Amino acid sequence: MTRFTAQLTTQLDRLGAHGVRRGRRDRPPTLVAVAHGSRDPEALSTVTALLDRVRALRPGLPVHLGHIELNQPLLSDTLAALRGEVVLVPLLLSRGYHIKQDIPDAVAAAPHLTARIAAPLGPDPLLAEALDARLAEAAYAWPMEAGRQTPAPHRAGVVLAAAGSRDPDAAADTARTAALLGARLGGVPVLPGYASGSGPTVPEAVRALAALGRDRIAVASYFTAPGRFATQCANAAPGVAAAPLGAHPAVARLVLRRYEQALASAPLPHPAATVGV
């Protein structure tokens, strides 16, 4: 090989390597949506529809799904199959054990990845928008004054039905969402009610609203997808029970918002001990 040929080969190799690196940089980090998982067959189809909306909003963004438990693919399997940079976006609505322990543990077990973990979806005004829409779809309307067609919002009340947690941060996040929904509904009282944990149950929240003179009470389903807890809470509703958040467009926009917010933070070190939120 002549000196000229060797120099040319070296220059082409460098250009090729630069092109590969540039291509990798141009490829956006993979969004890994982290769902809880459920034995309800509607849960997986609902989450899949939500991620289809996310893909439609951001064509070209790689979007994958991983479950903490109960459904395939499991988060550990999804992360094992990926390479490069990833942003895990929990499809969870508050801080708690899954956010603080399970998801960081999964990242720590995947040291081949450069990972960031986004904040949970809640609280956020976009969730209040979706909850409001689900109540409207369930035909929840203002009660009327007796004998008149005049709205009587002072008779209305809403229970924000959530899964529940013993973590006080989770309760604080749910209370914040209740306040956001109440403000969006024009000051209608919205009280959290839980399927588990240490907070008030849905029936207890219903009774608390009734004690305030609210006799037109609806249950807003603060769940990403259908499941055992969502069904349990809906069955406890005295009247209207809205559907879970599901694939509402506002939720899809929020998933991308959390993705972009996480990109502004530094990648997690390994092992990942804390969540960068």
C-alpha positions in Angstrom: 0.0 0.0 0.0 1.4 3.4 -1.0 1.6 6.3 1.5 -1.1 8.2 -0.4 -3.4 5.1 -0.3 -2.8 4.7 3.4 -3.5 8.3 4.1 -6.7 8.2 2.0 -7.9 5.1 3.8 -7.3 6.7 7.2 -9.2 9.8 6.2 -12.2 7.7 4.9 -12.2 5.7 8.1 -12.3 8.9 10.2 -15.1 10.3 8.1 -17.0 7.1 8.4 -16.6 6.9 12.2 -17.7 10.6 12.4 -20.8 9.8 10.3 -21.7 6.9 12.6 -21.3 9.1 15.7 -23.3 11.9 14.1 -26.1 9.5 13.1 -26.2 8.2 16.7 -26.5 11.7 18.0 -29.2 12.6 15.5 -31.3 9.6 16.7 -33.4 10.7 19.6 -33.1 8.7 22.8 -35.7 5.9 23.0 -38.8 6.6 25.1 -39.5 3.6 27.3 -43.1 3.9 28.7 -43.3 2.1 32.0 -46.7 0.7 32.8 -47.7 -1.1 36.0 -49.4 -4.0 34.4 -52.8 -5.6 35.1 -54.6 -8.9 34.7 -57.5 -7.0 33.0 -57.1 -7.7 29.3 -58.2 -4.1 28.5 -55.2 -2.6 30.3 -52.6 -3.7 27.7 -54.8 -2.6 24.7 -55.4 0.8 26.4 -51.7 1.4 27.0 -51.0 0.4 23.5 -53.5 2.9 22.1 -51.9 5.6 24.3 -48.5 4.9 22.9 -49.9 4.9 19.4 -51.0 8.5 20.1 -47.6 9.3 21.3 -46.0 8.0 18.2 -48.4 9.9 16.0 -47.5 13.1 17.8 -43.8 12.5 17.4 -43.0 10.5 14.3 -39.5 9.1 14.3 -39.3 8.8 18.0 -38.6 5.2 19.1 -41.2 4.3 21.7 -41.1 1.0 23.6 -43.2 -0.4 26.5 -42.2 -2.2 29.6 -44.3 -3.4 32.5 -43.4 -3.5 36.2 -45.4 -6.8 36.6 -48.3 -8.9 35.3 -48.0 -8.1 31.6 -45.4 -8.7 28.8 -43.0 -7.2 28.0 -41.6 -6.8 31.4 -39.5 -3.7 31.9 -36.3 -5.7 32.5 -36.7 -7.5 29.2 -37.4 -4.3 27.3 -34.3 -2.6 28.7 -32.1 -5.7 28.1 -33.0 -5.5 24.4 -32.2 -1.8 23.9 -28.9 0.0 23.4 -27.8 3.6 23.7 -29.8 6.3 25.4 -33.2 5.8 26.9 -35.7 7.9 28.8 -38.0 6.0 31.0 -41.4 7.7 31.3 -43.6 6.1 34.1 -47.2 5.9 33.1 -47.9 6.3 36.9 -49.7 9.1 38.5 -47.8 9.8 41.6 -44.6 9.2 43.5 -44.4 6.0 45.4 -42.5 2.7 45.7 -42.6 1.9 42.0 -41.1 5.3 41.2 -38.6 5.4 44.0 -37.5 1.8 44.0 -38.7 -0.5 41.2 -37.8 1.6 38.2 -34.4 2.8 39.5 -33.6 -0.9 40.3 -34.5 -1.9 36.7 -32.1 0.8 35.4 -29.3 -0.3 37.7 -29.7 -3.8 36.3 -29.1 -2.4 32.7 -25.6 -0.8 32.9 -25.3 -1.0 29.1 -27.8 1.9 28.8 -27.4 5.6 29.3 -30.7 6.2 31.1 -32.8 9.0 32.5 -36.0 8.5 34.5 -38.8 11.1 34.0 -41.2 12.2 36.7 -44.5 10.4 37.1 -47.4 11.8 35.0 -49.1 13.4 38.0 -49.8 16.0 39.1 -50.2 18.1 36.0 -53.0 20.3 34.5 -53.1 18.1 31.5 -54.4 15.3 33.7 -57.1 17.6 35.0 -58.1 18.3 31.4 -58.3 14.5 30.7 -60.3 13.9 33.9 -62.7 16.6 33.1 -63.2 15.2 29.6 -63.8 11.7 31.0 -66.5 13.0 33.4 -68.2 14.8 30.5 -68.1 11.5 28.5 -69.8 9.8 31.4 -72.7 12.2 31.1 -71.8 14.0 34.4 -73.7 17.3 34.3 -74.4 20.0 36.8 -77.4 19.3 39.0 -80.3 21.6 38.5 -82.2 23.7 41.0 -85.5 22.1 42.0 -88.2 23.1 39.5 -85.8 25.2 37.5 -83.3 24.7 34.7 -80.7 26.6 36.5 -77.3 24.9 37.2 -76.7 24.3 40.9 -72.9 23.6 41.2 -73.2 24.0 45.0 -74.8 20.5 45.0 -72.0 18.8 42.9 -69.0 16.9 44.2 -66.4 14.6 42.8 -64.3 11.8 44.3 -60.9 11.4 42.6 -60.5 7.6 42.8 -56.9 6.5 43.0 -55.0 3.4 43.7 -53.5 4.6 47.0 -50.1 4.3 48.7 -48.6 4.5 52.1 -46.1 6.9 50.8 -47.0 10.5 51.9 -45.6 11.9 48.6 -48.1 9.8 46.7 -51.0 11.3 48.7 -49.6 14.8 48.2 -49.5 14.3 44.5 -53.0 13.0 44.4 -54.3 15.8 46.5 -52.6 18.3 44.1 -54.4 16.7 41.2 -57.7 16.9 43.1 -57.1 20.6 43.6 -56.3 21.1 39.9 -59.5 19.2 38.9 -61.6 21.2 41.3 -60.3 24.5 39.9 -61.0 23.3 36.4 -64.6 22.4 37.4 -65.1 25.9 38.8 -64.6 25.3 42.4 -66.5 22.0 42.8 -65.0 20.1 45.8 -62.9 17.2 44.7 -61.8 14.7 47.4 -59.4 11.8 46.9 -60.7 8.3 47.6 -58.4 5.3 47.5 -58.6 1.6 46.7 -55.8 0.8 49.0 -53.3 2.4 51.3 -53.9 4.5 54.4 -56.1 7.2 52.9 -59.9 7.5 52.8 -61.8 5.0 50.7 -64.1 6.0 47.9 -67.2 5.4 50.0 -65.7 7.4 52.8 -65.0 10.3 50.4 -68.5 10.1 49.1 -69.9 10.4 52.7 -67.6 13.3 53.4 -69.0 15.1 50.3 -72.6 14.3 51.3 -71.9 15.8 54.7 -71.1 19.0 52.9 -74.5 19.0 51.3 -73.3 17.6 48.0 -75.9 15.2 46.7 -74.8 14.9 43.0 -71.5 13.0 43.4 -69.5 11.5 40.6 -66.3 9.4 40.7 -63.4 10.4 38.4 -61.2 7.4 37.7 -57.6 8.5 38.4 -56.1 5.4 36.7 -54.0 5.2 33.5 -55.9 2.1 32.3 -58.6 -0.3 33.4 -57.8 -2.8 36.2 -58.9 -4.3 39.4 -58.6 -1.1 41.4 -60.4 1.0 38.8 -63.3 -1.4 38.7 -63.5 -1.5 42.5 -63.7 2.2 42.7 -66.2 2.5 39.9 -68.4 0.0 41.7 -68.4 2.2 44.8 -69.7 5.2 42.9 -73.2 6.4 44.0 -73.9 7.5 40.5 -71.7 8.5 37.6 -68.3 6.8 37.3 -66.0 8.1 34.6 -63.6 5.9 32.6 -59.9 5.8 33.3 -57.6 8.3 31.6 -56.6 5.9 28.9 -55.5 7.2 25.5 -56.8 10.7 26.0 -54.9 13.1 23.8 -53.9 15.2 26.8 -52.3 12.2 28.4 -50.3 11.5 25.2 -49.1 15.1 25.2 -48.1 14.8 28.9 -46.0 11.6 28.1 -44.0 13.7 25.7 -43.7 16.6 28.1 -42.2 14.3 30.7 -39.8 12.9 28.1 -38.6 16.3 27.1 -38.3 17.4 30.8 -36.1 14.4 31.5 -33.8 15.1 28.6 -32.9 18.3 30.2 -31.4 16.4 33.2 -28.2 14.5 33.4 -28.2 10.7 32.8 -28.3 8.6 35.9 -25.1 7.0 37.2 -24.9 3.3 37.7 -26.1 1.9 39.9 -29.2 4.1 39.8 -30.1 4.8 43.4 -32.4 7.8 43.0 -34.8 9.1 40.4 -33.8 12.4 38.7 -37.1 14.2 39.0 
